[in-house]
Amino acid sequence: MRKSVFIFVATVILLGYTAGARAGVDFRGEASLMSFWGYDISVDYIVTQTPPSFESTAFSFGVGNAALYSMSSYFYFYQLENFIDSNIDLFSISLPGEAVLTAGFITGVDLDAAPFSHSVPFETESMTASIVNPDGCYDNVGGMMYSLNWWFDPEMAYDTESTVLFITSTDGPVFRYASAQNGDSFIGNVPAPDVPAVPEPGAMLLFLSGIIVYLKSRR
C-alpha cells in the first residue's frame, strides 16, 4: 500500500511539472534604467512563447540565425526609449551565454504598433519619437559575464526609440542586469533568459524511477 501511494504521488508530481513546463508565457512591461544623476530612460519589453510573424528579410541576427530562431521556445522583445537630452550609443544585457539561441533586431518596427501592440498602464510614451535601427548586435564573451550588446551609430538622439531588439532561448525569464551608455551609465533590470536550476522532465523521471526501484529492492 505504501509503495502504491508513493508511485501515485510521484506520478502527480511529474505530471504537474511537465504541465507547467508546457504552459504558455506572455507578459509585458516597462523597465527604467537610472543614471547616478537621477535621470532615466525606458525599456519596453514583451516576453512570449507565441511571437508574431515577420518577413525573414526584416531580421538582422548578431547571434544565431533564422533556423535557431524558429527552434526557440521563449522570445524576448525590447524597445529602448530615449527621453533625455543626451544621445544613447549602446544597450547591453548581461546573462548566461548558454541561454541564448539568437539575438538581433527587427528593422524599422515599433513595439507599440501592431502586431506587438505593447501597452501597459502608466508607461512613458512619446507621440513624436522616430525609430532608430542599431548599427549591429554582438555578444561579448571576454568580460566578467557574457553580455549581448546593441550598438547605435548614428546614436539615439533625444525623443527617439530603438527598433525592436530581440533575444530568443529555450529558457524562461528572470530579471537581469541591463545598461545603456552615452558617456553616463543608465542601469536597471529587464527580463532575459536564465538557465533553469530545476531538472528537465526526463531527469525527473529518471530520479523518480530510481527511487521506485530502490523501494522495490527494500521489500
C-alpha positions as CSV (number, residue, x, y, z in Angstrom):
1,M,0.0,0.0,0.0
2,R,2.8,2.4,0.9
3,K,4.6,1.7,-2.4
4,S,1.3,2.3,-4.4
5,V,0.8,5.7,-2.6
6,F,4.4,6.7,-3.3
7,I,4.1,5.8,-7.0
8,F,0.8,7.8,-7.3
9,V,2.3,10.9,-5.6
10,A,5.4,10.7,-7.8
11,T,3.3,10.5,-10.9
12,V,1.3,13.5,-9.9
13,I,4.5,15.5,-9.2
14,L,5.9,14.6,-12.6
15,L,2.7,15.3,-14.5
16,G,2.4,18.7,-12.7
17,Y,5.9,19.6,-13.6
18,T,5.6,18.7,-17.3
19,A,2.2,20.6,-17.5
20,G,3.9,23.7,-16.0
21,A,6.7,23.4,-18.5
22,R,4.2,23.4,-21.4
23,A,2.3,26.4,-20.0
24,G,2.3,29.5,-22.3
25,V,4.1,32.6,-21.2
26,D,3.1,36.1,-22.4
27,F,3.8,39.2,-20.3
28,R,4.8,42.8,-21.0
29,G,6.0,45.8,-19.1
30,E,8.3,48.8,-18.9
31,A,11.6,49.0,-17.1
32,S,13.5,52.1,-16.1
33,L,17.3,52.4,-16.4
34,M,18.5,55.0,-14.0
35,S,21.7,57.2,-14.0
36,F,23.7,58.3,-11.0
37,W,22.2,61.8,-11.5
38,G,18.6,60.6,-11.3
39,Y,17.8,60.7,-15.0
40,D,16.1,57.6,-16.5
41,I,15.4,56.1,-19.9
42,S,12.8,53.4,-20.6
43,V,12.8,49.9,-22.0
44,D,9.5,48.4,-23.1
45,Y,9.5,44.7,-23.2
46,I,7.4,41.7,-24.2
47,V,8.2,38.0,-23.2
48,T,6.2,35.5,-25.1
49,Q,6.0,31.9,-26.4
50,T,3.8,33.0,-29.4
51,P,5.8,35.6,-31.3
52,P,4.3,37.5,-34.3
53,S,5.4,36.6,-37.8
54,F,7.7,38.8,-40.0
55,E,9.3,38.5,-43.3
56,S,12.7,36.9,-42.9
57,T,14.4,39.9,-44.5
58,A,13.3,42.1,-41.6
59,F,15.6,40.2,-39.2
60,S,19.2,41.1,-38.5
61,F,20.9,38.5,-36.5
62,G,24.0,39.2,-34.4
63,V,23.9,35.8,-32.8
64,G,22.3,32.7,-34.3
65,N,20.1,32.5,-37.4
66,A,16.6,32.0,-38.7
67,A,16.7,28.3,-38.1
68,L,17.6,28.7,-34.5
69,Y,15.0,31.4,-34.1
70,S,12.3,29.0,-35.2
71,M,13.5,26.4,-32.7
72,S,13.2,28.8,-29.8
73,S,10.7,28.4,-27.0
74,Y,10.9,31.9,-25.4
75,F,11.0,35.2,-27.3
76,Y,12.2,38.4,-25.6
77,F,11.5,41.7,-27.4
78,Y,12.7,45.1,-26.2
79,Q,12.4,48.8,-27.3
80,L,14.7,51.4,-25.8
81,E,13.2,54.9,-25.5
82,N,15.3,58.0,-25.0
83,F,13.6,60.9,-23.3
84,I,16.8,62.7,-22.0
85,D,18.7,65.5,-23.7
86,S,21.6,63.3,-24.5
87,N,22.4,60.6,-27.1
88,I,22.5,56.8,-26.4
89,D,25.0,54.7,-28.2
90,L,24.9,51.3,-26.5
91,F,22.3,49.0,-24.9
92,S,23.6,45.8,-23.1
93,I,22.1,42.9,-21.2
94,S,24.2,40.5,-19.0
95,L,23.0,36.9,-19.0
96,P,24.3,33.3,-19.2
97,G,25.7,32.8,-22.7
98,E,24.4,29.2,-22.9
99,A,20.8,30.5,-22.5
100,V,21.0,32.4,-25.8
101,L,19.9,30.9,-29.1
102,T,19.6,34.0,-31.2
103,A,19.8,37.8,-30.7
104,G,19.5,40.8,-33.0
105,F,16.9,43.3,-34.1
106,I,13.9,43.6,-36.4
107,T,14.4,46.5,-38.8
108,G,12.1,49.5,-38.6
109,V,9.5,48.1,-36.2
110,D,7.7,49.9,-33.3
111,L,6.9,47.7,-30.3
112,D,3.8,49.9,-29.6
113,A,2.3,49.2,-33.0
114,A,0.7,46.1,-34.5
115,P,1.5,43.2,-34.4
116,F,3.2,43.7,-31.0
117,S,0.8,46.4,-29.7
118,H,2.7,46.9,-26.5
119,S,0.7,48.8,-23.9
120,V,0.9,48.9,-20.1
121,P,-0.7,51.3,-17.6
122,F,1.2,54.5,-16.8
123,E,4.0,53.8,-19.2
124,T,6.1,56.7,-20.6
125,E,5.5,57.3,-24.3
126,S,6.2,60.0,-26.9
127,M,3.9,60.8,-29.8
128,T,6.8,62.1,-32.0
129,A,9.6,59.6,-31.5
130,S,11.2,58.2,-34.6
131,I,12.6,54.7,-34.9
132,V,16.3,54.1,-34.9
133,N,17.9,50.8,-36.0
134,P,21.1,49.7,-34.3
135,D,24.3,49.6,-36.3
136,G,24.7,46.0,-35.1
137,C,24.3,43.4,-32.4
138,Y,27.2,41.4,-30.9
139,D,28.0,39.3,-27.9
140,N,30.8,39.9,-25.5
141,V,32.4,36.7,-24.2
142,G,35.5,38.2,-22.7
143,G,34.2,40.2,-19.8
144,M,33.3,39.1,-16.2
145,M,29.9,37.9,-17.6
146,Y,28.6,37.2,-21.0
147,S,26.6,40.1,-22.5
148,L,24.6,41.0,-25.6
149,N,25.1,44.5,-27.0
150,W,23.3,46.6,-29.5
151,W,25.4,49.5,-30.9
152,F,23.8,52.7,-32.2
153,D,25.8,54.6,-34.8
154,P,24.3,57.1,-35.5
155,E,23.3,57.4,-31.9
156,M,19.8,57.5,-30.5
157,A,19.0,61.2,-30.1
158,Y,16.5,62.8,-27.7
159,D,12.9,61.7,-28.3
160,T,13.8,58.6,-30.4
161,E,13.1,54.9,-29.9
162,S,15.0,51.9,-31.0
163,T,13.5,49.4,-33.3
164,V,12.5,46.1,-31.8
165,L,15.5,44.3,-30.3
166,F,15.3,40.6,-29.5
167,I,16.7,37.6,-27.7
168,T,15.4,34.0,-28.1
169,S,16.0,31.0,-26.0
170,T,14.7,27.6,-24.8
171,D,14.8,29.0,-21.3
172,G,12.3,31.1,-19.3
173,P,12.8,34.6,-17.9
174,V,14.3,36.1,-14.8
175,F,15.2,39.8,-14.4
176,R,18.8,40.5,-15.5
177,Y,21.2,43.5,-15.3
178,A,20.9,45.9,-18.2
179,S,22.6,49.1,-19.1
180,A,22.6,51.9,-21.6
181,Q,25.6,54.2,-22.3
182,N,26.1,57.8,-23.5
183,G,29.2,58.7,-21.5
184,D,27.0,58.3,-18.5
185,S,25.6,54.9,-17.5
186,F,22.0,54.0,-17.0
187,I,21.4,50.8,-15.2
188,G,18.4,48.6,-14.3
189,N,16.9,45.2,-14.8
190,V,14.9,43.7,-17.7
191,P,13.6,40.1,-18.3
192,A,16.0,37.8,-20.0
193,P,16.6,34.1,-20.3
194,D,18.1,32.1,-17.5
195,V,19.5,28.6,-17.4
196,P,17.0,26.7,-15.1
197,A,18.2,25.0,-11.9
198,V,15.1,22.7,-12.0
199,P,15.8,19.4,-13.7
200,E,14.1,18.7,-17.0
201,P,11.1,16.2,-17.1
202,G,13.4,13.4,-18.3
203,A,15.8,13.9,-15.4
204,M,12.8,14.0,-13.0
205,L,11.5,10.7,-14.4
206,L,14.9,9.0,-14.0
207,F,15.1,10.3,-10.5
208,L,11.7,9.0,-9.5
209,S,12.3,5.7,-11.3
210,G,15.4,5.2,-9.2
211,I,13.5,5.8,-6.0
212,I,10.8,3.3,-7.0
213,V,13.5,0.7,-7.9
214,Y,15.1,1.3,-4.5
215,L,11.8,0.9,-2.7
216,K,11.1,-2.4,-4.5
217,S,14.6,-3.7,-3.5
218,R,13.8,-3.0,0.1
219,R,10.8,-5.4,0.1
